[in-house]
Amino acid sequence: MIDVLYFAWLRERIGAPKERIETGATTVEELVEELKLRSEAHALAFSDMASVRVAVDQDLTEMSASLEGAREVAFFPPMTGG
């Protein structure tokens, strides 16, 4: 089981702040493909991956990152400073 967290407009599009899911994905990229198949809302939220960032167990990472041993994956829009 893995906890998937959604922030900002991703949470709004999916309609939930988090989900606990069973996955066979071995990378973040594979997880995203699985999530897109869950619902039309998921597919819309992940339709433009250029505007989505990811953290695995609270460490910023790339879409190619391994999920081996991961307990949490968080998706959010790019951070802005100011």
C-alpha positions as a printed Julia matrix, in Angstrom:
82×3 Matrix{Float64}:
   0.0    0.0     0.0
   1.13   3.51   -0.75
  -0.31   6.89    0.24
  -0.74   9.28   -2.68
  -1.12  12.94   -1.71
  -2.48  15.71   -3.95
  -1.94  19.43   -3.45
  -3.38  22.66   -4.89
  -5.19  22.29   -8.22
  -4.39  18.57   -8.4
  -6.43  18.04   -5.23
  -9.24  20.15   -6.68
  -9.33  18.24   -9.98
  -9.19  14.81   -8.35
 -11.56  15.78   -5.57
  -9.54  14.32   -2.7
  -6.43  15.32   -0.73
  -5.1   11.75   -0.62
  -5.69   8.13   -1.49
  -4.24   4.9    -0.16
  -3.74   2.55   -3.06
  -2.35  -0.84   -3.92
  -0.02  -0.54   -6.89
   2.26  -2.68   -9.0
   4.14   0.4   -10.22
   7.9    0.36   -9.79
   8.48   4.02  -10.72
   6.61   7.29  -10.26
   6.0    7.35  -14.01
   4.28   3.95  -13.87
   2.22   5.09  -10.9
   1.01   8.14  -12.84
  -0.09   5.87  -15.71
  -2.04   3.72  -13.23
  -3.62   6.79  -11.63
  -4.73   8.16  -15.01
  -6.82   5.0   -15.46
  -8.64   5.41  -12.12
 -11.02   8.11  -13.34
 -11.56  10.91  -15.8
 -10.62  13.38  -13.03
  -7.27  11.63  -12.52
  -6.63  11.62  -16.28
  -7.32  15.37  -16.41
  -5.15  16.13  -13.39
  -2.18  14.27  -14.89
  -2.71  15.35  -18.51
   0.12  17.92  -18.43
   3.02  16.46  -16.48
   5.21  19.48  -17.28
   3.25  21.34  -14.61
   3.43  18.62  -11.94
   6.22  18.0    -9.44
   6.63  14.91   -7.29
   8.12  13.91   -3.95
   8.66  10.36   -2.75
   8.71  10.04    1.03
   9.02  13.85    1.22
  12.09  14.06   -1.05
  11.73  15.95   -4.32
  12.48  13.61   -7.18
  12.01  12.87  -10.87
   9.27  10.91  -12.59
  11.75   8.09  -13.2
  12.32   7.61   -9.45
  11.92   4.15   -7.97
   9.01   3.39   -5.66
  10.82   0.5    -3.99
  10.13   0.77   -0.27
   8.19   4.03   -0.71
   5.32   4.77    1.66
   4.18   8.13    0.26
   4.11   9.92   -3.08
   3.02  13.56   -3.25
   2.04  15.45   -6.4
   1.93  19.25   -6.53
   2.4   22.18   -8.91
   5.82  23.84   -9.24
   6.71  25.96   -6.24
   7.18  29.69   -6.67
   9.26  31.94   -4.5
   8.63  35.45   -3.48
